[in-house]
Amino acid sequence: MSFDPFDPSIIRSEHWRQRAVLAWEKYRCCTVCPRSCNVDRISGETGTCRTGVNISLSAANLHFGEEPCISGVRGSGTVFLTSCNLSCDFCQNFPISQMDYGKEVTFVELSNLFLSLEKRGAHNINLVTPSHVVPSLLIAIIVAREAGLSIPIVYNSNGYDDVEMLRLLDGMIDIYLPDMKYSDDRHARRISKADRYVTFNRLAILEMFRQVGPLVLDENGMAKKGLLIRHLIMPNGIGGLEKTASFIRENLGKDSAISLMAQYFPTNRALKNPSINRPISMDEYESAMETLFSMELLEGYIQENEETFDEFDKTPMTSSGQEREIA
């Protein structure tokens, strides 16, 4: 994937062309994500994410399995990016994230894909696992915006993001949908092979919030702008929800939107890890809900599950079961 940062035929706006150049240069001695592998991805070297500068996709389609304010009735224009800067033992999508199944696309092909998804009725463009290819994505987003893309862009990440890269996205991302996976670096290192996850994650969350603020819905209940934080309930309290919720309450406020996810099931290397080799229990599920209720963090969604946790459905997170306005 070639990119001449000084070619005005690629990006017309001088402001955004300069922003794209700054982002692209991060590839040269890679500091695109917190791993700071310092490899020259422009010359073909690769680091932990095993990715150069080319974008590879595993799938792109209208997706209806996200939170209601993201999927809506027409679907989210979800673009599943190949590879990842984490290596989670429990990753349900490990063939994509760790075995790198996908197809390379050019900037133009990706921007045209965004436009095609909008024409098909997508409520938004949903970039799944973007953290390791931010410079390339930024170019494709700018090109699509200059070609008329008008729906919101969703940055759907694992939360292991670099603040400097996020700042270069400021003004191009409408909705941030990050994970807050852990509140203990020991678990992050052992299970996701990530150093200082908690520090980098919390700094990233603060930057995302600075850019877009709290989640805002339109008259149809669709997300227009803002931050929606995901937390996956894990066995044995591995995720550390209480500390994460406390951070959110103290730094972002009790009106912050949280999506409490309960679909954890052991797969891949998690099957051999005694601390995470089982589904969550009903007690763990109810305890997680009680944690949020006790801290008055009532905006967002929970996944309501059958006792077996084989199936789930995202529903608004209120004690009455009715959707609350998020403003």
Secondary structure, DSSP 4 states (H G I P E B T S, - for coil): ----TT-TTT---HHHHHHHHHHHHTTTTT-SSTT-----GGGT---TT---S-EEEEEEEEE--S-HHHHTTT-EEEEEES--S---TT-TTHHHHTS---EEE-HHHHHHHHHHHHHTT-S-EEEES-GGGHHHHHHHHHHHHHTT--SPEEEE--S---HHHHHHHTTT-SEE--B---S-HHHHHHHH--TTHHHHHHHHHHHHHHHH-B-EE-TTS-EEEEEEEEEE--GGGTT-HHHHHHHHHHHT-TT-EEEEE------GGGGG-TTTSSPPPHHHHHHHHHHHHHTT--EEEEEEE-TT-SSEEEEE-STTSSPPP--
